Amino acid sequence: QVQLVESGGGWVQPGGILALSCATSGFEFSERAMGWYRQLPGRQFELVASITAGGQYTDYGVFVKGRFTITRDNVHNPLWLQMNELEPDDPDVYFCNRDTSYGSVPFSWGQGTQVTVSS
């Protein structure tokens, strides 16, 4: 059974930093491109960042503007998202899942981790 457990969210002031992590199990992590998502109003998931199975290539939503970095560890199976220069538009619940950019069906979604940015 696939499990995705996100953590690391919290409250920061504008310009602050957070490091999200995703613990995974139940599938061959090293064989899957992965991504971080946020949930839009109406419950649609928007891809924030993605990383190939081997970790060589990454891609980011245009709204990221160079502030976030996605990384992975294919030995111990975590996925990370380093979030720098957080802005008031960034608050949301962030989720990890397989990269669905090319039509893959996502795994069952975890609980996500809440990011709050305010003064």
One Martini backbone bead per residue (centre of mass of N, CA, C, O) as a GRO file, in nm:
protein
  119
    1GLN     BB    1   0.094   0.038   0.025
    2VAL     BB    2   0.067   0.359  -0.031
    3GLN     BB    3   0.278   0.617   0.122
    4LEU     BB    4   0.223   0.969   0.212
    5VAL     BB    5   0.432   1.191   0.419
    6GLU     BB    6   0.396   1.507   0.523
    7SER     BB    7   0.633   1.774   0.619
    8GLY     BB    8   0.732   2.113   0.753
    9GLY     BB    9   0.531   2.295   0.807
   10GLY     BB   10   0.414   2.646   0.859
   11TRP     BB   11   0.511   2.951   1.005
   12VAL     BB   12   0.585   3.257   0.824
   13GLN     BB   13   0.739   3.514   0.710
   14PRO     BB   14   0.809   3.711   0.483
   15GLY     BB   15   1.103   3.556   0.349
   16GLY     BB   16   1.098   3.284   0.443
   17ILE     BB   17   1.165   2.941   0.563
   18LEU     BB   18   1.117   2.606   0.426
   19ALA     BB   19   1.114   2.237   0.489
   20LEU     BB   20   1.004   1.981   0.305
   21SER     BB   21   0.873   1.647   0.358
   22CYS     BB   22   0.868   1.300   0.217
   23ALA     BB   23   0.737   1.000   0.303
   24THR     BB   24   0.789   0.676   0.157
   25SER     BB   25   0.577   0.391   0.048
   26GLY     BB   26   0.488   0.103  -0.162
   27PHE     BB   27   0.718   0.180  -0.373
   28GLU     BB   28   0.939   0.256  -0.639
   29PHE     BB   29   1.093   0.538  -0.598
   30SER     BB   30   1.346   0.525  -0.803
   31GLU     BB   31   1.119   0.494  -1.060
   32ARG     BB   32   0.993   0.785  -0.986
   33ALA     BB   33   0.852   1.055  -1.063
   34MET     BB   34   0.827   1.359  -0.876
   35GLY     BB   35   0.608   1.573  -0.664
   36TRP     BB   36   0.488   1.896  -0.590
   37TYR     BB   37   0.184   2.022  -0.438
   38ARG     BB   38  -0.110   2.222  -0.474
   39GLN     BB   39  -0.427   2.338  -0.359
   40LEU     BB   40  -0.693   2.447  -0.512
   41PRO     BB   41  -0.964   2.583  -0.562
   42GLY     BB   42  -1.166   2.294  -0.604
   43ARG     BB   43  -0.916   2.068  -0.559
   44GLN     BB   44  -0.696   2.125  -0.745
   45PHE     BB   45  -0.384   2.024  -0.857
   46GLU     BB   46  -0.065   2.185  -0.839
   47LEU     BB   47   0.236   2.205  -0.979
   48VAL     BB   48   0.546   2.298  -0.836
   49ALA     BB   49   0.737   2.030  -0.853
   50SER     BB   50   0.991   1.832  -1.027
   51ILE     BB   51   1.141   1.491  -1.051
   52THR     BB   52   1.330   1.266  -1.151
   53ALA     BB   53   1.417   0.955  -1.070
   54GLY     BB   54   1.740   1.033  -1.062
   55GLY     BB   55   1.757   1.369  -1.022
   56GLN     BB   56   1.860   1.540  -1.279
   57TYR     BB   57   1.567   1.666  -1.315
   58THR     BB   58   1.390   1.980  -1.308
   59ASP     BB   59   1.073   2.145  -1.223
   60TYR     BB   60   0.873   2.458  -1.239
   61GLY     BB   61   0.671   2.679  -1.155
   62VAL     BB   62   0.643   3.007  -1.240
   63PHE     BB   63   0.582   3.103  -0.936
   64VAL     BB   64   0.860   3.029  -0.808
   65LYS     BB   65   1.112   3.197  -0.912
   66GLY     BB   66   1.370   3.032  -0.774
   67ARG     BB   67   1.286   2.953  -0.458
   68PHE     BB   68   1.281   2.647  -0.516
   69THR     BB   69   1.381   2.299  -0.409
   70ILE     BB   70   1.412   1.982  -0.548
   71THR     BB   71   1.462   1.665  -0.379
   72ARG     BB   72   1.636   1.340  -0.345
   73ASP     BB   73   1.640   0.994  -0.192
   74ASN     BB   74   1.703   0.667  -0.323
   75VAL     BB   75   1.764   0.517  -0.048
   76HIS     BB   76   1.540   0.653   0.176
   77ASN     BB   77   1.280   0.800   0.016
   78PRO     BB   78   1.290   1.101   0.014
   79LEU     BB   79   1.126   1.420  -0.021
   80TRP     BB   80   1.201   1.761  -0.114
   81LEU     BB   81   1.129   2.118  -0.014
   82GLN     BB   82   1.278   2.414  -0.070
   83MET     BB   83   1.170   2.725   0.086
   84ASN     BB   84   1.216   3.044  -0.034
   85GLU     BB   85   1.093   3.343  -0.018
   86LEU     BB   86   0.825   3.372   0.105
   87GLU     BB   87   0.489   3.439   0.014
   88PRO     BB   88   0.160   3.534   0.043
   89ASP     BB   89   0.086   3.326  -0.211
   90ASP     BB   90   0.193   3.037  -0.081
   91PRO     BB   91  -0.025   2.949   0.079
   92ASP     BB   92  -0.082   2.604   0.169
   93VAL     BB   93  -0.128   2.279   0.075
   94TYR     BB   94   0.120   2.030   0.067
   95PHE     BB   95   0.213   1.779  -0.177
   96CYS     BB   96   0.294   1.447  -0.257
   97ASN     BB   97   0.386   1.282  -0.573
   98ARG     BB   98   0.363   1.180  -0.857
   99ASP     BB   99   0.427   1.260  -1.173
  100THR     BB  100   0.158   1.394  -1.396
  101SER     BB  101   0.252   1.536  -1.667
  102TYR     BB  102   0.225   1.240  -1.851
  103GLY     BB  103  -0.052   1.087  -1.722
  104SER     BB  104  -0.023   0.998  -1.453
  105VAL     BB  105  -0.150   0.844  -1.183
  106PRO     BB  106  -0.212   0.913  -0.882
  107PHE     BB  107  -0.185   0.863  -0.582
  108SER     BB  108  -0.284   0.860  -0.290
  109TRP     BB  109  -0.344   1.110  -0.086
  110GLY     BB  110  -0.235   1.281   0.153
  111GLN     BB  111  -0.248   1.536   0.402
  112GLY     BB  112  -0.032   1.720   0.414
  113THR     BB  113   0.117   2.059   0.441
  114GLN     BB  114   0.112   2.358   0.607
  115VAL     BB  115   0.136   2.690   0.467
  116THR     BB  116   0.228   3.000   0.635
  117VAL     BB  117   0.204   3.357   0.542
  118SER     BB  118   0.291   3.616   0.777
  119SER     BB  119   0.323   3.908   0.985
   0.00000   0.00000   0.00000
